Amino acid sequence: MTKYLMGIDNGGTSTKAAIYDAAGNEIAKSTIYTEMITPHEYWTERDMSELRAVNFQVIHDVLQKSKINPQEIAGVGMTGHGNGLYLIGKNGQFVRNGIISTDNRASAIVEKWLADKNYETAVRPRTYATIWSSQPAALLKWLDENEPEVYDKTEYVFMITDLVRYWLTGKAGFEISNASGTSLFNQDTEKLDEKVFEFFGIKKWLKKIPPLVDSTAECGKITAAVSKKTGLCEGTPVAGGLFDITASALSTGLVKHNQLSIVTGTWSINQYIDNKISVVKDLFMTSDYPIKGEYLLTEASPTSGSNLTWFTETFMKDHTQLLKIVNDENSIYDYCSKLVASVKPWESKLIFYPFIFGSNAGIANSSAGFIGASKDTSLAQFVNAVYEGVCFAHKAHVEKLLKINANVLSSPIRIAGGITNSQVWLQMFADIFQKPLELVNVKENGAMGAAMAAGVMSGLFTDFKAAAKSMVHISRTITPNPELAEVYQEKYDLYQKVVKDQSFVWNDIGNTQLETAN
């Protein structure tokens, strides 16, 4: 009997399920988009009832599309956005809406922690990471201060990967690669750290976190009730799962040292693996990697391709409608790539900071914006600036990684995510980095990585290196144009200079209180 693997991926606004064979071929995929709930400024949430329903639905739909016998599913794995917060009460009841990884309600709490000189001695040497506002530590502290009644109602604190596994199996666990990215995990002991909980003032919440589980451990089986709702066979084994950045790294074949993986989406994810780590103040995150003795070093921020989605939805709705009216098969994103292709790199000095959903500038109150526009600036130049700004934000992250490991760019860059659908954007990335880009033959990196975890759990593969060898394949390579190296370096230097010069403006805007009209 042929064996297949299922991966489930929950992002901030979508839920996906995909089925793969052992060679990495995608057999079928199902995606359902859901509403991001924003009841207040800086809040981003998901409705828990809807979230559970769509997870069951995508599983059902992908099985129907695949036309395979559910008995041929060897195992199920899951991944999802890292951090955020999902609370479950007694008997599986929902305590409140789930909180997504773009939430920023706890920013003031985080600023206070980072300003505390004891943070550098009490937390960073244990976690090897920098706390940020969408992590559970900050959100739990915010709940204590603003919704204290939530504590007594809560039985389990979950990341989204743990939540979905719980729904499928009825068993609670806290997966290690996710846990290691929460700023609550001691990288040396590989356990949740009580002293870190004490520093953050959330020690009481430690008892609400279920036991740690490995990404490839069998953490339960599909229940009879879930089988009826999804079509999966009762008893199908379910793996611990993965942090989404880990799943994306694995699905790009990141199993060797000195190899850089870039994933583009809502988040700009730039990472490599190493068997040595050290405390680096400016490093975004060090997390556990599910290859023995290896760690994933990550520079990331929500500054990537979703800035283009914001731009098209805000300023190009008429263009989108026109494409539909004239029955043009090109999407709005194809149209944007055509616009960018019409702009030579030296023709526009328009600069865009891709900080719509968050910043990597390291400057308080930094926000998105264009600088350098005039009455002659065309739509094509605005879109081109968005493309370049996203590339520059990735490059800023990679430069931080190069300070830790100068050999990170000694081999071609493995790249994945939304921008790989645009040949124009890919070429721009290659030209800006002046490195070849290797595209892996996978459309859904998160789901593929999750399926790889299920493959190791079920015994189809001995480990993730074997899984990558079998499932991950390079589809093509993008070669940089050396003639554009100098002009893009000049533009990047300008981008960095203007970002630095904006600090006073951002600070003034952030601290300005506008009076309401009488």
C-alpha positions in Angstrom: 0.0 0.0 0.0 1.3 3.5 -0.9 1.8 5.7 2.1 0.9 9.4 2.1 1.5 12.2 4.6 -0.7 15.0 5.7 0.5 18.5 6.8 -1.8 21.1 8.3 -0.7 24.8 8.5 -2.5 27.6 10.4 -1.4 31.1 9.5 -2.8 34.3 10.7 -5.7 34.4 8.2 -5.7 31.0 6.5 -5.8 27.3 7.3 -4.3 24.8 4.9 -4.1 21.0 4.6 -2.0 19.2 2.0 -1.2 15.6 1.2 2.2 14.5 -0.1 3.7 11.2 -1.2 7.2 10.1 0.1 8.9 11.8 -2.9 7.5 15.2 -1.9 4.8 15.4 -4.6 1.8 17.4 -3.6 -1.2 15.2 -4.2 -3.9 17.7 -3.1 -4.3 20.9 -1.1 -7.2 22.7 0.5 -7.2 26.3 1.8 -9.8 28.3 3.7 -9.3 32.0 4.6 -10.7 33.3 7.8 -11.3 36.8 9.2 -8.6 38.4 11.3 -10.5 40.0 14.2 -9.2 43.4 15.3 -11.5 44.6 18.1 -9.0 47.3 19.2 -6.0 49.0 17.7 -2.9 46.6 17.7 -5.1 43.6 18.5 -5.2 40.6 16.1 -7.3 37.6 17.0 -9.1 34.6 15.5 -12.4 33.2 16.5 -11.8 29.8 18.2 -15.0 28.1 17.0 -14.3 29.2 13.4 -10.7 28.0 13.7 -11.7 24.5 14.8 -14.4 24.3 12.1 -12.0 25.3 9.3 -9.3 22.9 10.4 -11.8 20.0 10.2 -13.1 21.3 6.9 -9.7 21.5 5.1 -8.8 18.0 6.2 -12.2 16.7 4.9 -11.8 18.7 1.6 -8.2 17.7 0.9 -9.1 14.0 1.4 -11.9 14.4 -1.0 -9.7 16.2 -3.6 -7.0 13.6 -3.3 -9.3 10.6 -4.0 -6.9 8.4 -1.9 -8.0 5.9 0.7 -7.7 7.5 4.1 -6.1 4.3 5.3 -3.1 5.2 3.2 -2.4 8.3 5.4 0.6 7.2 7.4 0.5 10.2 9.7 -0.5 13.7 10.3 1.6 16.7 11.3 0.8 20.3 11.9 2.4 23.7 12.1 1.3 27.3 12.4 2.3 30.8 13.2 4.7 30.9 16.1 3.9 32.5 19.4 0.6 34.2 19.9 -1.6 32.6 22.5 -4.5 30.0 22.6 -6.2 29.2 25.9 -8.4 26.1 26.5 -10.6 25.6 29.5 -12.2 22.5 31.2 -13.6 20.0 28.8 -12.1 21.8 25.8 -14.1 25.0 26.3 -12.9 28.2 24.7 -11.7 30.8 27.2 -11.4 33.7 24.8 -10.4 34.4 21.1 -7.0 33.1 20.0 -4.3 35.7 19.7 -2.2 35.8 16.5 1.5 36.5 16.2 1.0 40.0 14.8 -0.7 41.2 17.9 1.0 44.2 19.6 -1.2 45.0 22.6 1.6 44.2 25.0 4.2 46.4 23.5 4.4 48.7 26.6 5.0 45.7 28.8 7.8 44.5 26.6 9.5 47.9 26.5 9.5 47.9 30.3 11.1 44.5 30.4 13.8 45.4 27.8 14.6 48.6 29.7 15.2 46.6 32.9 19.0 46.0 33.1 18.3 42.6 34.8 16.8 41.3 31.5 20.3 40.9 30.1 21.4 38.7 33.0 18.2 37.0 34.0 16.6 36.2 30.7 18.7 36.5 27.5 21.5 34.1 28.7 18.9 31.4 29.2 16.6 32.0 26.2 19.2 33.3 23.6 16.4 35.5 22.3 14.7 38.9 22.5 11.2 39.1 24.0 8.6 40.7 21.8 5.0 41.7 22.2 3.2 38.7 20.4 5.0 36.1 22.6 3.0 34.3 25.3 5.0 35.8 28.2 3.9 39.3 27.2 0.4 38.3 26.4 -0.1 36.3 29.7 1.2 39.3 31.6 -1.2 41.6 29.7 -4.1 39.2 30.5 -3.1 39.3 34.2 -3.4 43.1 34.1 -6.4 43.4 31.9 -8.4 40.2 32.0 -7.5 38.5 35.3 -10.6 36.3 35.3 -9.1 34.3 32.3 -6.5 32.5 34.6 -9.1 30.5 36.6 -10.9 29.6 33.4 -7.8 28.2 31.7 -6.7 24.6 31.9 -4.1 24.7 29.0 -1.9 27.3 27.5 -1.2 26.3 23.8 0.6 27.5 20.8 -1.6 27.0 17.7 0.2 23.8 16.7 -0.6 22.3 20.1 -4.2 23.5 19.9 -4.9 21.8 16.6 -3.2 18.6 17.8 -5.4 18.7 20.9 -8.5 19.0 18.8 -7.5 16.0 16.7 -6.4 13.7 19.5 -7.8 15.0 22.7 -4.3 14.9 24.2 -2.4 18.0 25.5 1.2 18.7 24.8 3.6 21.7 24.3 5.8 21.0 21.3 9.5 21.8 21.8 10.4 23.8 18.6 7.4 26.0 19.3 8.3 26.2 23.0 11.9 27.2 22.3 10.7 30.3 20.4 8.6 31.7 23.2 11.3 33.4 25.3 10.3 31.0 28.1 12.5 28.1 27.2 16.1 27.5 28.5 18.2 26.6 25.4 20.8 24.9 27.6 18.5 22.7 29.7 15.9 22.4 26.9 13.1 23.0 29.4 10.7 25.8 30.3 12.6 28.0 32.8 11.0 28.8 36.1 13.4 31.7 36.7 12.4 33.3 33.4 8.7 33.0 34.3 9.6 34.7 37.6 11.3 37.6 35.9 8.2 38.1 33.7 5.9 37.9 36.7 3.9 35.0 35.3 5.2 32.1 37.4 1.6 31.0 38.2 1.0 30.3 34.5 3.7 27.6 34.4 1.3 25.0 35.8 -1.1 25.7 32.9 1.4 24.6 30.3 1.2 20.9 29.3 4.3 18.6 29.2 6.8 19.2 26.4 6.7 16.9 23.4 9.0 16.2 20.5 8.2 17.3 17.0 8.4 13.7 15.6 6.9 11.9 18.7 3.5 10.2 18.3 1.4 12.5 20.4 -2.0 10.9 20.0 -4.3 9.4 17.4 -7.3 10.7 15.5 -10.3 10.2 17.7 -13.6 8.6 16.6 -15.4 11.9 16.7 -12.8 13.7 14.6 -12.8 10.8 12.1 -16.5 11.3 11.5 -16.0 15.0 10.9 -12.8 14.9 8.7 -12.7 11.5 7.0 -9.4 10.6 8.5 -9.3 7.0 9.9 -9.7 6.7 13.6 -6.3 5.8 15.1 -4.2 7.6 12.5 -1.1 8.7 14.4 -0.5 12.4 14.9 3.0 13.9 15.3 4.0 16.7 17.7 4.4 19.1 14.9 6.6 22.1 14.3 7.1 25.9 14.8 6.3 27.4 11.4 9.7 28.9 10.8 11.2 25.4 11.6 8.7 23.7 9.2 9.6 26.3 6.5 13.4 25.7 7.0 13.0 22.0 6.7 10.9 22.2 3.6 13.6 24.2 1.9 16.1 21.4 2.7 17.9 23.3 5.4 19.9 20.5 6.9 23.5 21.7 6.4 25.6 24.4 8.0 26.5 27.7 6.2 23.3 27.5 4.2 20.8 30.4 4.3 17.0 29.9 4.1 14.8 32.9 3.2 11.0 32.5 3.5 8.8 35.4 2.4 5.2 36.0 3.5 3.7 38.0 6.3 7.0 37.6 8.0 10.5 38.1 6.6 12.2 34.9 7.8 15.9 34.6 7.4 17.7 31.7 9.1 20.4 29.1 9.2 21.3 26.1 11.4 24.4 25.6 13.6 25.5 23.3 16.4 27.0 26.3 18.3 25.1 29.2 19.8 26.1 32.2 21.8 24.2 35.1 23.5 23.8 37.8 20.9 21.9 40.8 22.1 20.5 41.9 18.7 19.6 38.4 17.4 15.9 37.9 17.0 15.7 34.2 18.0 17.6 31.0 18.6 15.3 27.9 18.7 15.6 24.2 18.9 15.9 22.4 15.6 14.7 18.8 15.3 18.0 17.5 14.1 20.1 16.3 17.1 22.5 18.9 18.3 21.4 21.7 15.9 19.8 25.1 16.5 17.9 27.4 14.2 19.2 31.0 14.3 16.6 33.4 13.0 16.3 37.0 12.1 12.7 37.9 11.4 10.0 40.6 11.4 6.6 41.1 9.8 8.1 43.1 6.9 7.8 40.9 3.9 5.5 40.2 1.0 2.2 41.0 2.7 3.2 44.6 2.3 2.3 44.2 -1.4 -1.1 42.7 -0.5 -1.7 45.8 1.7 -0.7 48.1 -1.1 -2.9 46.4 -3.8 -5.9 46.2 -1.4 -5.5 49.8 -0.4 -4.6 51.6 -3.7 -5.3 49.2 -6.5 -8.8 47.9 -6.0 -9.9 49.4 -9.3 -7.2 47.6 -11.1 -8.2 44.3 -9.5 -11.8 44.9 -10.6 -10.8 45.8 -14.2 -8.8 42.6 -14.5 -12.0 40.7 -13.6 -14.2 42.7 -15.9 -12.0 42.2 -19.0 -11.6 38.5 -18.1 -7.8 38.9 -17.9 -6.3 35.7 -16.6 -3.5 37.6 -14.9 -3.9 38.3 -11.2 -3.3 41.7 -9.6 0.1 40.3 -8.6 1.0 39.4 -12.1 0.0 42.9 -13.1 2.2 44.4 -10.4 5.2 42.3 -11.6 4.6 43.7 -15.1 4.7 47.2 -13.7 7.9 46.6 -11.8 9.5 45.1 -14.9 8.9 48.4 -16.7 11.1 50.3 -14.1 14.9 50.2 -14.4 16.6 50.1 -11.0 18.3 53.5 -11.6 15.2 55.3 -12.8 13.6 55.8 -9.3 15.0 56.8 -5.9 11.6 56.3 -4.2 12.1 54.5 -0.9 9.5 52.4 0.9 9.8 51.1 4.5 7.8 47.8 4.6 6.6 48.4 8.2 2.9 48.1 7.7 2.6 45.1 10.0 5.7 45.7 12.1 9.2 47.0 11.8 12.8 45.7 11.9 14.3 49.1 12.2 15.1 48.8 15.9 13.5 52.2 16.4 10.6 52.9 18.6 7.3 53.9 16.9 8.8 53.2 13.4 6.0 52.9 10.8 5.6 52.4 7.0 6.0 55.1 4.4 7.3 56.3 1.1 10.0 58.9 0.8 11.1 60.5 -2.5 7.8 60.9 -4.3 7.0 63.7 -6.7 4.2 64.6 -9.1 6.0 62.6 -11.7 6.2 59.4 -9.7 4.3 56.7 -11.4 2.3 53.8 -10.1 4.9 51.4 -11.4 7.6 53.2 -9.4 5.4 53.0 -6.2 5.0 49.2 -6.7 8.7 48.9 -7.6 9.5 50.6 -4.3 7.4 48.1 -2.4 9.3 45.2 -4.1 12.6 46.8 -3.3 11.7 47.7 0.3 10.8 44.1 1.1 14.1 42.9 -0.4 16.0 45.5 1.6 14.2 44.5 4.9 15.3 40.9 4.2 18.9 42.1 3.5 19.0 44.0 6.8 18.2 40.8 8.6 20.7 38.8 6.8 23.5 41.3 7.5 22.8 40.7 11.2 23.2 37.0 10.7 26.5 37.6 8.8 27.9 39.3 11.9 27.4 36.0 13.8 28.5 33.7 11.0 30.3 35.2 8.0 29.9 31.9 6.1 26.1 32.0 5.9 26.2 33.2 2.3 28.9 30.7 1.2 26.3 28.7 -0.8 23.2 29.6 -2.8 20.3 31.0 -0.9 17.3 28.6 -0.5 14.2 30.8 -1.0 10.5 30.1 -0.6 7.2 31.8 0.0 4.8 34.1 -1.8 7.4 36.1 -3.8 8.5 32.9 -5.6 5.4 33.3 -7.7 7.0 36.4 -9.3 10.0 35.9 -11.6 10.5 39.7 -11.5 10.7 39.8 -7.7 12.9 36.7 -7.6 15.4 38.3 -10.0 15.4 41.5 -7.9 16.2 39.4 -4.7 19.1 37.7 -6.6 20.4 41.1 -7.9 20.2 42.8 -4.5 21.9 39.9 -2.6 24.2 39.2 -5.6 23.8 35.5 -4.8 22.1 32.7 -6.7 18.7 31.7 -5.4 17.6 28.0 -5.3 13.9 27.5 -5.5 12.5 24.3 -3.9 9.7 22.6 -5.7 7.1 23.1 -3.0 4.1 25.5 -2.9 3.2 25.2 0.8 6.3 25.2 2.9 4.6 25.0 6.3 2.4 22.1 5.3 5.3 20.3 3.7 7.5 20.7 6.8 4.6 19.4 9.0 4.2 16.4 6.6 8.0 15.7 6.9 7.5 15.5 10.7 4.7 13.0 10.2 7.0 11.0 7.9 9.7 10.7 10.5 7.2 9.9 13.2 5.6 7.1 11.1 8.9 5.5 10.2 8.8 6.4 6.5 12.1 8.3 7.2 14.8 7.7 9.8 15.2 11.5 10.4 14.7 14.9 8.8 17.9 14.6 6.8 16.4 11.5 5.1 13.1 13.2 4.7 14.7 16.2 3.1 16.7 14.0 0.7 13.5 12.3 -0.4 10.9 15.1 -0.4 12.8 18.4 -1.1 14.0 19.1 -4.7 15.4 22.2 -6.4 13.2 23.3 -9.2 15.4 26.1 -10.6 18.1 28.5 -9.9 18.0 32.3 -10.3 21.3 33.9 -11.2 22.1 37.5 -10.2 23.1 40.2 -12.7 26.5 41.5 -11.6 25.9 44.7 -13.6 23.2 45.8 -11.1 25.3 45.2 -8.0 26.4 48.8 -7.6 23.1 50.5 -8.2 21.3 48.2 -5.8 24.0 48.7 -3.2 23.6 52.5 -3.5 19.8 52.1 -3.1 20.2 49.9 -0.1 22.6 52.3 1.5 20.1 55.1 0.9 17.3 53.0 2.4 19.4 52.3 5.5 20.4 56.0 5.9 16.9 57.2 5.6 15.6 54.6 8.1 18.2 55.9 10.6 17.3 59.6 9.8 13.6 58.9 10.4 14.1 58.0 14.0 13.3 61.5 15.3 10.2 61.8 13.0 8.9 58.4 14.2 9.4 59.3 17.8 7.5 62.6 17.4 4.6 60.9 15.6 4.4 58.1 18.2 4.4 60.5 21.1 2.0 63.0 19.7 -1.5 63.0 21.2 -4.1 64.5 18.8 -7.1 66.2 20.4 -10.6 65.2 19.3 -12.9 67.8 17.7 -15.5 69.4 19.9 
